[in-house]
Structures are given as C-alpha cells and as structure tokens.
Amino acid sequence: MARKEQNLPGFDDDAPRVVRRDCLTGRIVRRELTARTAADALGPIARGCEIYCLTMGKFSLVDVIEHCLAATGPADLVLSTWTAAAADIGFANRLLVNGSIRSFRTIVDFSFPSRQPAYCAALREAFGDDAIRVTKNHAKFVTICNAQWKLVVRTSMNLNECRRLETLEVSDSPDLAAFLDEFVEQLWRGQAATEGLERRPGEHCERFGEEWGDAMHGELGASEKRFFGDGPTSVDLRRAGVRRRC
C-alpha cells in the first residue's frame, strides 16, 4: 500500500499549511457503529495502513491509543485535545510508567486550566510543565512514533468515552507525522514551559494569531478579549450568558 506523499511546508514560512497526498487506494473504510472495542472497530494495525471508521462512541480514544501501541511497541506519544479528565491523565501516566510510551506531550485548549483546574494540576504533577502546551485548541489528533512506525490518529473524539457518533482515522504515514511534528515543535519552541498555563485568557485571544503567523487575527483577538476577566483562571463569559463591558 505504498503511496507517494507531497511537500511539507514549514510552519514558520508563508507556505500553505497542508499536506497533500495522492489518492489513497489502499484505504479501508469501516462502518462499525456497534463495535465495543477499538480492536473490533479498526481491525489489525498494519504497516502503511489507512483506516477510516465511523462509530457510536462505545469505546474511547484511550482504547484506540492502546490498540495502536500494541502494534507499534514503545513509542513517543503526542496528544492534541480540547480537554482531559482525571482518568485520562492516570491512563497516560500508567503508559509512561509501564514503558508503553517513551515520552508524552499534550496540547490542550486555553480554557482547560480554568474549566478543570484540578485536572490541570494533576496533569502538571504527573508529567511536568514542559510536557504541556496551551493554545486556542480544538484539534484532536494523536501521533505514535518510533523508528518503525509513524502512526497518526485523526478523530472527533476526546479521550473519554462519549456515546455519540464519532469519526476516527488511523494512518501509518511518515509525511503526515512529520507535518504534525513540525506544528508541535513550533509550539514548544515558541512557548516556555509554564507560559501558556500562566497567561490570562484574554492574552491567549490576542496572541493566537501571532503564534501561528496570522497578523489579521490580532484585531479579532482584541475583540474576543472582552469576554474574559483579568485573572489567569477567568472563564469565558459567553458560556455564562454574560457579556463583559470594556
């Protein structure tokens, strides 16, 4: 199922931030609405795989990660998600302790420290501040990489089990993994270990465009700032139905 994959623009230049790949003739599409485990839904994880799956959310992204690691062996894990819970943090910590993963990095939404302060504290305690970066984030992906495997999971799922329709794609793709790795490395280079965790929410709104090279976003960020208080744990007032006057 070898296939040619296209150019990888850097995130620090003006090139389009996309990966273009030829038609994936070997893709497997699975409608596994009733599958209760990731193994049943995805089937074997093979070298060069391209698997797309639609599920009813009867298993979690945690199950998907474990199923992939069973194929790859010990690997470096990067997780981008909107939120995490105590059980999810414990799961990732167990993988690190038992040697299933060699390293762990996670990207969370800037609202996470204020929405879930206890979970955020647990995440920092378990992995250290340098394992975490914070931005305006709703992207959900996982990379599981070692010398032999470059797995990328793209999904609508958060870590926890959620009984809703969910989409899930698993690809063994060096180019796609490298593309996402460059995005991750840029975030780690541009943000010190505790910087994102200590920013006020309004600062995240203002800095979002600057971080990702979109100067036009600055005006929008300043406009969004009015929905937040001045403290590091201030919540988005739109969620409470209140608009802050500036």
SELO-928637 format. One record per residue: residue number from 0; residue in three letters; x, y, z of N, C-alpha, C in turn. Coordinates in pm, whole numbers, plus 50000, padded with zeros to 5 digits. Atoms other than C-alpha are relative to their C-alpha. Example, Ala and Ser with C-alpha at 12.3 -4.5 7.8 and 13.67 -1.06 7.14 Angstrom:
   seq   type     n.x     n.y     n.z    ca.x    ca.y    ca.z     c.x     c.y     c.z
     0    ALA   50089   49881   50000   51230   49550   50780   50090   50120   50000
     1    SER   49918   49881   49994   51367   49894   50714   49923   50109   50073
END
This chain:
   seq   type     n.x     n.y     n.z    ca.x    ca.y    ca.z     c.x     c.y     c.z
     0    MET   50082   49880   50000   50000   50000   50000   50086   50126   50000
     1    ALA   49912   49884   50004   50294   50231   49939   49935   50109   49916
     2    ARG   50059   49889   50073   50193   50574   49820   50091   50121   50011
     3    LYS   49919   49880   50000   50360   50898   49732   49929   50110   50076
     4    GLU   50058   49889   49925   50305   51191   49967   50077   50127   49969
     5    GLN   49950   49877   50060   50364   51553   49887   50076   50089   50098
     6    ASN   49911   49910   49930   50556   51856   50011   49954   50032   50141
     7    LEU   50027   49967   49861   50581   51951   50377   50045   50143   50027
     8    PRO   49960   49863   49971   50577   52330   50420   50026   50019   50148
     9    GLY   49974   49971   49860   50725   52466   50741   49895   50095   50055
    10    PHE   50097   49912   49939   50501   52645   50987   50056   50140   50023
    11    ASP   49940   49870   49977   50747   52932   51010   50012   50082   49873
    12    ASP   49996   49923   50123   50709   53044   50649   49858   50028   49953
    13    ASP   50131   49960   50050   50424   53165   50430   49934   49893   49914
    14    ALA   50058   50106   50083   50356   52833   50257   49869   49950   50059
    15    PRO   50126   50056   49948   50010   52673   50284   50028   49890   50102
    16    ARG   49975   50095   49893   49985   52464   50597   49917   49874   49978
    17    VAL   50073   50121   50037   49866   52145   50436   50099   49891   49961
    18    VAL   49928   50114   50057   49991   51800   50347   49913   49946   49888
    19    ARG   50076   50052   50113   49883   51684   50001   50051   49860   49967
    20    ARG   49961   50138   50028   49879   51312   49932   49920   49948   49882
    21    ASP   50070   50061   50112   49789   51108   49627   49881   49919   50050
    22    CYS   50117   50080   49966   49465   50911   49618   50042   49875   50078
    23    LEU   49962   50110   49911   49480   50653   49897   49925   49874   49958
    24    THR   50069   50115   50057   49392   50341   49702   49986   49885   50099
    25    GLY   50006   50110   49904   49456   50113   50000   49914   50028   50121
    26    ARG   50076   49962   49880   49221   50290   50240   49890   49899   50031
    27    ILE   50107   50087   49950   48991   50071   50449   49896   50088   50067
    28    VAL   50110   49925   49938   48652   50221   50539   49913   49902   50076
    29    ARG   50074   50094   49915   48472   50055   50828   49885   50073   50068
    30    ARG   50118   49947   49931   48119   50125   50949   49974   49909   50120
    31    GLU   50003   50087   49881   48149   49985   51300   49920   50067   50111
    32    LEU   50082   49925   49905   47859   50152   51477   49978   49924   50130
    33    THR   50030   50077   49879   47808   49867   51723   50125   49942   50067
    34    ALA   49877   50055   49943   48174   49777   51789   50024   50060   50138
    35    ARG   49981   49957   49861   48255   49795   52160   50146   50020   50037
    36    THR   49857   49981   49973   48635   49795   52137   50068   50057   49876
    37    ALA   49924   49946   50112   48890   49974   51924   50054   49889   49911
    38    ALA   49947   50113   50078   49036   49638   51819   49895   49946   49904
    39    ASP   50108   50049   50087   48699   49522   51683   49968   50100   49890
    40    ALA   50037   49897   50097   48632   49853   51509   50107   50020   49893
    41    LEU   49892   49967   50093   48973   49909   51350   50063   49879   49934
    42    GLY   49930   50116   50052   49099   49557   51299   50150   50014   50022
    43    PRO   49856   49995   49981   49474   49490   51279   50059   50133   49950
    44    ILE   49924   49882   50043   49706   49792   51260   50123   49950   49925
    45    ALA   49892   50053   50085   49940   49713   50969   50085   50115   49946
    46    ARG   49912   49899   50058   50236   49897   50817   49936   50059   49875
    47    GLY   50059   49931   50114   50118   50158   50567   49849   50009   50004
    48    CYS   50147   50005   49993   49758   50133   50691   49938   50138   49982
    49    GLU   50088   49883   50011   49488   50387   50608   49861   49950   50035
    50    ILE   50128   50052   49952   49175   50315   50811   49910   50116   50039
    51    TYR   50102   49902   49960   48862   50531   50836   49885   49924   50064
    52    CYS   50103   50073   49926   48599   50431   51090   49896   50097   50054
    53    LEU   50112   49927   49940   48257   50562   51196   49944   49915   50113
    54    THR   50044   50077   49884   48147   50457   51545   49889   50074   50075
    55    MET   50099   49940   49911   47876   50520   51804   50062   50042   50133
    56    GLY   49935   49956   49878   48135   50610   52066   49995   49901   50114
    57    LYS   50006   50101   49894   48119   50280   52254   50138   49965   50056
    58    PHE   49866   50012   49944   48494   50293   52309   50064   50138   49994
    59    SER   49940   49868   49986   48727   50581   52387   50128   50013   49917
    60    LEU   49872   49978   50066   49033   50738   52229   50113   49932   50077
    61    VAL   49905   50077   49920   49225   50580   52516   50014   49858   49946
    62    ASP   49997   50136   50055   49128   50238   52375   50072   49997   49865
    63    VAL   49934   49993   50131   49244   50345   52029   50151   50009   50017
    64    ILE   49856   49984   49976   49583   50454   52161   50062   49868   50047
    65    GLU   49948   50128   49951   49630   50125   52348   50007   49897   49888
    66    HIS   50001   50094   50112   49535   49926   52037   50115   50030   49905
    67    CYS   49888   49962   50088   49788   50120   51829   50134   49965   50062
    68    LEU   49875   50030   49932   50063   50080   52088   50028   49850   50005
    69    ALA   49980   50145   50004   50004   49705   52091   50068   49957   49871
    70    ALA   49936   50030   50128   50114   49710   51726   50140   50060   49990
    71    THR   49874   49929   50021   50397   49963   51745   50108   49963   50101
    72    GLY   49904   50010   49892   50561   49874   52074   50028   50138   50056
    73    PRO   49973   49872   49936   50712   50154   52287   50023   50112   49898
    74    ALA   49996   49891   50097   50675   50489   52111   49984   50133   50071
    75    ASP   50022   49864   49950   50667   50865   52160   49856   50040   49967
    76    LEU   50141   49968   50015   50311   50988   52212   49978   50150   50011
    77    VAL   50044   49861   49996   50176   51333   52127   49848   50000   49989
    78    LEU   50146   49995   49996   49813   51412   52209   49955   50145   49993
    79    SER   50064   49870   50007   49618   51718   52099   49851   49981   50025
    80    THR   50139   50020   49962   49277   51751   52261   49944   50129   50057
    81    TRP   50063   49882   49941   49028   52003   52394   50003   49993   50152
    82    THR   50007   50015   49855   49010   51861   52744   50048   49863   50041
    83    ALA   49962   50130   49944   49114   51575   52970   49942   49989   50140
    84    ALA   50052   50025   49867   48983   51416   53289   50102   49922   50082
    85    ALA   49905   50067   49910   49150   51255   53589   50034   49860   49953
    86    ALA   49976   50137   50046   49106   50903   53450   50091   49999   49877
    87    ASP   49916   49991   50120   49265   51010   53119   50145   50026   50038
    88    ILE   49864   49967   49956   49566   51157   53298   50064   49878   50064
    89    GLY   49948   50122   49939   49605   50840   53504   50038   49896   49898
    90    PHE   49971   50096   50108   49591   50630   53188   50133   50031   49934
    91    ALA   49877   49961   50068   49867   50827   53018   50121   49979   50091
    92    ASN   49890   50020   49905   50081   50814   53331   50036   49853   50012
    93    ARG   49973   50145   49992   50044   50435   53351   50078   49953   49877
    94    LEU   49928   50037   50122   50159   50403   52989   50147   50039   50009
    95    LEU   49862   49955   49986   50469   50604   53072   50075   49914   50101
    96    VAL   49936   50079   49895   50543   50407   53390   50029   49858   49954
    97    ASN   49980   50141   50041   50497   50064   53228   50082   49985   49872
    98    GLY   49911   50007   50116   50714   50154   52929   49931   49993   49866
    99    SER   50071   50004   50129   50440   50153   52663   50030   50124   49917
   100    ILE   49959   49879   50070   50532   50511   52577   50134   50047   50056
   101    ARG   49866   49954   49961   50881   50662   52584   49998   50146   50043
   102    SER   50015   49859   49964   50770   51025   52607   49855   50040   49975
   103    PHE   50139   49955   50012   50445   51219   52633   49996   50152   49992
   104    ARG   50027   49858   50012   50343   51564   52513   49851   50017   49974
   105    THR   50141   49975   50025   49995   51713   52517   49975   50148   49976
   106    ILE   50045   49865   50031   49832   52023   52370   49854   50009   50041
   107    VAL   50137   49985   49953   49516   52147   52541   49951   50141   49970
   108    ASP   50060   49869   50024   49276   52436   52496   50031   50095   50116
   109    PHE   49967   49901   49897   49347   52758   52682   49894   50010   50109
   110    SER   50104   49998   49897   49016   52718   52869   50017   49887   50102
   111    PHE   49985   50117   49913   49134   52391   53029   50042   50037   50143
   112    PRO   49961   49968   49862   49315   52547   53330   49888   50062   50082
   113    SER   50109   49938   49924   49005   52749   53426   49878   49909   50011
   114    ARG   50115   50091   49994   48742   52486   53339   50026   49883   50093
   115    GLN   49967   50120   49924   48924   52197   53505   50131   50023   50077
   116    PRO   49874   49968   49931   49183   52343   53748   50061   49880   50072
   117    ALA   49946   50117   49930   49215   52020   53948   50064   49902   49902
   118    TYR   49944   50090   50100   49270   51810   53634   50128   50059   49940
   119    CYS   49880   49935   50053   49518   52065   53502   50117   49984   50097
   120    ALA   49895   50018   49899   49712   52048   53829   50050   49856   50001
   121    ALA   49960   50141   50003   49711   51667   53810   50086   49970   49878
   122    LEU   49922   50019   50122   49841   51679   53453   50141   50054   50018
   123    ARG   49868   49940   49977   50125   51910   53555   50083   49916   50097
   124    GLU   49928   50082   49901   50214   51693   53853   50048   49869   49939
   125    ALA   49965   50131   50057   50213   51371   53650   50112   50009   49898
   126    PHE   49908   49997   50114   50417   51488   53351   50098   50118   50000
   127    GLY   49913   49883   49998   50578   51820   53440   49951   50106   49903
   128    ASP   50049   49889   50081   50514   52161   53290   50047   49995   49855
   129    ASP   49948   49998   50136   50732   52102   52984   49931   49899   49909
   130    ALA   50075   50095   50083   50504   51820   52865   49870   50059   49948
   131    ILE   50131   49941   50028   50212   52062   52826   50018   50134   49928
   132    ARG   50009   49869   50061   50140   52348   52589   49852   50036   49985
   133    VAL   50136   49950   49996   49830   52564   52585   49982   50101   49887
   134    THR   50034   49903   50103   49670   52746   52292   49849   49994   49979
   135    LYS   50142   50013   50035   49325   52806   52146   49987   49875   49914
   136    ASN   49987   50131   50065   49280   52443   52054   49870   49921   50001
   137    HIS   50110   50097   50012   49001   52221   51926   50041   49885   49910
   138    ALA   49948   50106   50087   49221   51997   51709   50021   49873   50082
   139    LYS   49986   50127   49929   49209   51632   51810   50079   49903   49912
   140    PHE   49917   50095   50072   49494   51417   51689   50100   49938   50096
   141    VAL   49899   50072   49923   49750   51169   51820   50108   49957   49903
   142    THR   49892   50063   50076   50092   51075   51686   50068   49898   50091
   143    ILE   49935   50110   49928   50253   50747   51792   50117   49957   49913
   144    CYS   49885   50014   50090   50605   50728   51655   50120   49934   50067
   145    ASN   49869   50054   49965   50920   50519   51682   50076   49976   49869
   146    ALA   49919   50017   50121   51185   50404   51434   49925   49927   49889
   147    GLN   50070   50082   50099   50948   50161   51258   49862   50055   49962
   148    TRP   50138   49959   50020   50608   50331   51289   49986   50151   50010
   149    LYS   50036   49859   49994   50468   50678   51222   49847   50007   49993
   150    LEU   50146   50003   49999   50104   50641   51322   49943   50138   50034
   151    VAL   50074   49877   49973   49868   50939   51309   49853   49963   50016
   152    VAL   50143   50019   49976   49519   50926   51458   49933   50136   49990
   153    ARG   50080   49878   50013   49274   51196   51345   49857   49964   50036
   154    THR   50127   50044   49945   48941   51196   51520   49916   50118   50047
   155    SER   50089   49904   49933   48640   51384   51653   49995   49975   50150
   156    MET   50014   50047   49862   48685   51206   51988   50091   50077   50096
   157    ASN   49914   49968   49888   48810   51345   52316   50048   49868   50060
   158    LEU   49944   50124   49944   48993   51095   52537   49893   49909   50059
   159    ASN   50100   50081   49929   48686   50983   52729   49899   49938   49905
   160    GLU   50108   50064   50077   48414   50751   52602   49880   50093   49995
   161    CYS   50114   49909   50018   48122   50952   52462   49903   49935   49902
   162    ARG   50096   50074   50083   47809   50781   52327   49934   50093   49898
   163    ARG   50045   49920   50113   47778   50992   52015   50069   49947   49875
   164    LEU   49929   50036   50122   47866   50941   51652   50137   50066   50000
   165    GLU   49863   49951   50002   48242   50978   51621   50069   49948   49874
   166    THR   49918   50045   50112   48486   50961   51331   50143   49976   50048
   167    LEU   49868   50044   49956   48829   50804   51351   50080   49956   49878
   168    GLU   49910   50043   50107   49119   50770   51106   50136   49964   50059
   169    VAL   49867   50042   49959   49443   50580   51163   50085   49983   49875
   170    SER   49911   50007   50116   49730   50625   50916   50143   49974   50046
   171    ASP   49855   50014   49982   50086   50494   50912   50064   50082   49890
   172    SER   49958   49905   50103   50225   50796   50730   50117   50085   50051
   173    PRO   49886   49919   49957   50579   50935   50780   49984   50148   49968
   174    ASP   50013   49859   50037   50496   51257   50594   49897   50072   50085
   175    LEU   50103   49938   49918   50176   51328   50785   50049   50015   50144
   176    ALA   49945   49991   49865   50350   51251   51115   50104   50112   50009
   177    ALA   49899   49894   50001   50638   51483   51020   49936   50138   49994
   178    PHE   50073   49874   50010   50393   51759   50927   49947   50043   50136
   179    LEU   50054   49968   49868   50222   51741   51266   50112   50023   50101
   180    ASP   49888   49982   49909   50555   51709   51444   50058   50141   49988
   181    GLU   49950   49863   50018   50668   52041   51293   49909   50100   50069
   182    PHE   50096   49915   49929   50350   52204   51424   50024   49994   50151
   183    VAL   49977   50018   49857   50415   52059   51770   50131   50066   50042
   184    GLU   49871   49942   49966   50780   52163   51768   49995   50152   50000
   185    GLN   50012   49854   50002   50687   52519   51672   49934   50050   50127
   186    LEU   50069   49959   49877   50450   52540   51967   50094   49991   50120
   187    TRP   49907   50016   49888   50716   52408   52205   50114   50104   49994
   188    ARG   49894   49899   50013   50981   52645   52065   49950   50139   50039
   189    GLY   50051   49865   49983   50757   52949   52086   49936   50028   50134
   190    GLN   50068   49982   49872   50610   52894   52432   50081   49931   50109
   191    ALA   49924   50059   49889   50809   52841   52753   49911   49905   50079
   192    ALA   50070   50110   49934   50712   52555   52983   49874   50043   50074
   193    THR   50119   49960   49924   50470   52748   53206   49928   50120   49940
   194    GLU   50052   49875   50055   50397   53045   52981   49851   49992   49967
   195    GLY   50140   50012   50040   50071   52921   52833   49908   49976   50117
   196    LEU   50081   50030   49882   49946   52796   53168   49976   50124   50085
   197    GLU   50009   49881   49916   50003   53135   53329   49939   50120   49929
   198    ARG   50062   49889   50072   49861   53358   53057   49855   50019   50042
   199    ARG   50142   49973   49984   49530   53528   53114   49928   49959   49872
   200    PRO   50072   50041   50121   49259   53405   52875   50000   50106   49891
   201    GLY   49997   49894   50099   49249   53744   52707   50131   50006   49924
   202    GLU   49870   50004   50066   49620   53712   52631   50004   49891   49893
   203    HIS   50005   50106   50100   49559   53382   52454   49925   50047   49876
   204    CYS   50075   49948   50114   49300   53554   52236   50087   50093   49916
   205    GLU   49917   49903   50072   49545   53830   52147   50120   49934   49932
   206    ARG   49876   50061   50049   49846   53601   52094   49977   49890   49897
   207    PHE   50028   50115   50085   49671   53331   51891   50048   50022   49857
   208    GLY   49958   49972   50137   49722   53493   51552   50149   50018   49988
   209    GLU   49856   49977   49999   50074   53600   51640   50076   49868   50002
   210    GLU   49932   50129   49987   50171   53245   51736   50000   49921   49870
   211    TRP   50013   50083   50120   50051   53097   51408   50013   50079   49872
   212    GLY   49964   49927   50120   50152   53373   51169   49884   50065   49928
   213    ASP   50115   49936   50062   49811   53533   51105   49983   50138   50061
   214    ALA   50005   49864   49946   49851   53906   51158   49858   50054   50003
   215    MET   50138   49952   50006   49487   53962   51062   49920   49959   50123
   216    HIS   50076   50047   49885   49379   53771   51374   50013   50094   50120
   217    GLY   49978   49914   49885   49512   54041   51608   49877   50081   50037
   218    GLU   50119   49920   49973   49204   54260   51571   49888   49914   50056
   219    LEU   50102   50091   49948   48972   53963   51625   50032   49961   50143
   220    GLY   49961   50037   49866   49171   53860   51932   49970   50109   50101
   221    ALA   50030   49889   49911   49138   54205   52085   49850   50011   50025
   222    SER   50145   49997   49986   48764   54190   52021   49951   49890   50093
   223    GLU   50039   50112   49915   48735   53848   52186   50034   50022   50146
   224    LYS   49949   49982   49864   48921   53967   52494   49893   50052   50095
   225    ARG   50101   49941   49912   48614   54149   52625   49915   49896   50072
   226    PHE   50081   50104   49937   48454   53816   52714   50069   49937   50121
   227    PHE   49923   50062   49893   48720   53737   52977   50034   50101   50108
   228    GLY   49949   49918   49891   48816   53871   53318   50151   50012   49992
   229    ASP   49857   49971   50003   49169   53969   53410   50085   49895   50072
   230    GLY   49924   50100   49927   49269   53666   53620   50039   49882   49914
   231    PRO   49955   50116   50079   49456   53356   53496   49898   49887   49993
   232    THR   50103   50105   50003   49152   53139   53579   49864   50057   49961
   233    SER   50127   49941   50042   48887   53373   53437   49933   49913   49894
   234    VAL   50074   50084   50093   48615   53190   53245   49947   50084   49885
   235    ASP   50061   49936   50116   48461   53270   52907   49858   50039   50038
   236    LEU   50131   49953   49954   48161   53485   53000   49889   49963   49904
   237    ARG   50104   50042   50094   47978   53374   52685   49935   49870   50044
   238    ARG   50056   50126   49951   47934   53035   52850   49899   50022   50112
   239    ALA   50093   49968   49892   47752   53204   53137   49891   50095   49953
   240    GLY   50101   49912   50054   47543   53421   52908   50020   50146   50039
   241    VAL   49970   49864   49956   47717   53740   53024   50102   50061   49906
   242    ARG   49903   49930   50084   47899   53997   52816   50067   50109   50082
   243    ARG   49923   49904   49921   48173   54198   52982   50011   50131   49925
   244    ARG   49983   49867   50061   48178   54573   52916   50146   50042   50012
   245    CYS   49860   49955   49998   48519   54713   52822   50006   50150   49974
END
